């Protein structure tokens, strides 16, 4: 994110939410493709990936990756989409655990 209103690379083009700060984490998918992001978009991206991982950037505040991981657990995949969430792959990991289902 910069002062010109651009969003971090982890922000999905269809996600209307602004960044909540500078890029502090890298989110990697199962093939090691990744994007740097603010905590907010990092969590949303991680929640939308199967087999994703999060790592702090070198200058990240203490606990940034843990906060992103924790937030992603309760975030539904592609949370900006308004659609019924009936399948496990459409619900958050926390919702699936509470229902006794795997994603």
C-alpha positions in Angstrom: 0.0 0.0 0.0 1.2 3.5 -0.7 0.1 7.1 -0.3 -1.5 7.1 -3.7 -4.4 4.8 -2.6 -3.0 1.7 -4.2 -3.7 -1.5 -2.4 -1.3 -4.3 -1.4 -0.6 -7.1 -3.9 -2.6 -9.6 -1.7 -5.8 -7.6 -2.2 -8.1 -9.3 -4.7 -9.3 -7.0 -7.5 -12.9 -7.6 -6.6 -12.4 -7.1 -2.9 -13.7 -3.6 -2.1 -12.0 -3.3 1.3 -9.0 -0.9 1.7 -5.7 -2.0 3.2 -5.4 -1.6 7.0 -1.7 -0.7 6.8 1.5 -1.6 5.0 2.4 -5.0 3.7 3.7 -7.0 6.6 3.3 -10.7 5.5 3.8 -12.9 2.5 1.0 -15.4 1.8 2.1 -18.5 -0.2 -0.2 -21.0 -1.9 0.4 -24.7 -2.2 2.8 -24.2 -5.2 4.8 -21.4 -3.4 3.3 -18.6 -5.5 2.8 -15.7 -3.2 1.9 -12.1 -2.5 2.8 -9.6 0.1 0.0 -8.0 2.0 -1.3 -6.0 4.8 -2.8 -8.0 7.7 -6.4 -7.5 6.5 -5.8 -8.7 2.9 -3.3 -11.3 4.0 -5.9 -12.9 6.1 -8.6 -12.8 3.4 -6.1 -14.3 0.9 -5.0 -17.0 3.2 -8.7 -17.9 4.0 -9.3 -18.3 0.3 -6.4 -20.7 -0.3 -6.2 -24.5 0.3 -2.7 -25.3 1.6 -1.7 -21.6 2.1 0.9 -20.4 4.5 1.8 -17.0 5.9 5.2 -15.6 6.8 6.2 -12.2 8.3 8.2 -9.8 6.2 11.5 -8.9 7.8 10.3 -5.5 9.1 6.8 -6.8 10.2 5.6 -6.0 13.7 5.8 -8.8 16.3 3.0 -11.3 15.8 1.8 -10.1 12.4 1.8 -13.6 10.8 0.1 -15.1 13.8 -2.6 -12.4 13.7 -3.1 -13.1 10.0 -3.3 -16.8 10.5 -5.8 -16.4 13.4 -8.0 -14.0 11.4 -8.0 -16.3 8.3 -9.3 -19.2 10.4 -12.6 -17.3 11.0 -12.8 -15.7 7.6 -14.8 -17.3 4.8 -13.1 -17.8 1.4 -13.7 -14.8 -0.9 -15.6 -12.9 1.9 -16.7 -10.0 -0.4 -18.9 -12.4 -2.4 -22.6 -12.5 -1.5 -23.6 -16.0 -2.1 -25.1 -18.9 0.0 -22.4 -20.7 1.9 -23.7 -24.3 2.0 -20.6 -26.4 1.2 -17.6 -26.8 3.5 -15.3 -25.1 0.9 -17.4 -22.0 1.1 -17.3 -21.6 4.9 -14.4 -20.6 7.2 -12.2 -23.3 8.7 -13.6 -22.4 12.2 -17.2 -22.9 10.9 -16.2 -26.3 9.5 -14.5 -27.4 12.7 -17.6 -26.4 14.7 -19.8 -28.4 12.3 -17.4 -31.4 12.5 -16.5 -31.1 8.8 -13.2 -30.8 6.9 -12.8 -28.3 4.1 
